[in-house]
């Protein structure tokens, strides 16, 4: 995203702000109809501070800011029979106790809470620092850093699946960016702009438990009218898709452009570059995923109706390969060159035309797959 941010000046200046809204500030009718049940806002606040000023008068300036966002939302109002939840499953407290006893018999002392999640908070923090320098009369340099750190709770159940708190997880995303820019006026007719930036994106969900996910089918236990067969699924343990789930992207970009004014022509030319180093780990059921009927679960000797477990391959030495070998790890980038002419023919006509060439670059080849070659007759 290209954005213009504030800069410091020769005078110190700063400020603070606070924004608030809640459920009462939102209208009750949309197109003369009531607000949908999906509207979950309880309250929302945004607050921040900023300060800018000189480090060296006329030469070096700073600007810095911090912002915090917090949104309190209503949770999925689901619960067991008699809980008072908006959506009450036909699952009794006695059946929940049976499920807890079955877990204890298998070595799991606490499977979490089934109480309705009335409210939960999502938070977001932002930091920003910028330095601007006047280098003589013809050059300006900028250094910029910003960071965003956000967390969002994922706790929702649907009308046929009742999730314990041990199946919840937080989505955590951290984004950081460093950038350096240089603007130069070489003559009255020629100027250049150069910048380089490096950013990191890191997504690492945190689970509320570290034991296998278990799904117990309770006959005729769903929210009335939710499904055709009426079964409910009581789920607890580490959510199966968060057991190995990490996405990291490091991106390096560079840009150089020159602007040349020749009479009625403004000629712009340059080169840009981008390269991303991607680490994408996603493997479901690394610590296991069990499915039981209620009858088999409460029986200590009962067998699961389904069990799933995915692990890395065993290597040549007979030891299992590390989890990193499952991840997609690759470099991808592009480099482009361009030239453009803006010709002011007269006051009523301006022509813009140019050429651009781009090349995509992939840093490495995937590992050879003999099975792919045996099936398709070509290398992967």
JOLINKA-V766661 format. One line per field, one symbol per residue. ss: DSSP state (h for helix, s for strand, l for the rest). psi: psi as a letter, one per 30 degrees, with the letter a starting at -180 (. if undefined). Layout:
ss: ???
psi: ???
This chain:
ss: llllllllllllsssssssssshhhlllssllssllllllsssssssssssssssslllssssssssssssssslllsslllllllssllllhhhhhhhhhhhhhlllllllllllllssssssssssssssssslllsssssssssssssssslllsllssslhhhlsssssssssssssssssllllssssssssssssssslsslllllsssssslllllllllllllssssslllhhhllssssssssssssssssssllssssssssssssssssssllllllssssshhhhllllllllssslllllslllllsllhhhhlsssssssssssssssssssllsssssssssssssslllllllhhhhhhhllll
psi: kkkkllllafkklalllkkklaefgklfkjhgllklffjgkelkkkllllklakejkfekllkllkkkkkkklkljikllkgfglejklhkleeeeeeeeeeeefggjejgakgkkjellkklkkkkkkkkkkjjaffkkkkkkklkkjkkkkjgklagfkjklfffllkjkkkkkkkkkkkkkjeaffkllkklklklkkkjjkklglglkkkjkkjkhglkkgeleffkljjkllkkffgfjjkkkjkkkllkkkkkkkjcgkjkklaklkkkkjkjjkjjlhegljkklleefefjfgkkkfkkkkklllkleggkkllffffkjjlkkalkkklkkkjjjeaffkkkklakkkkkkkkelklkkjeeeefefglk.
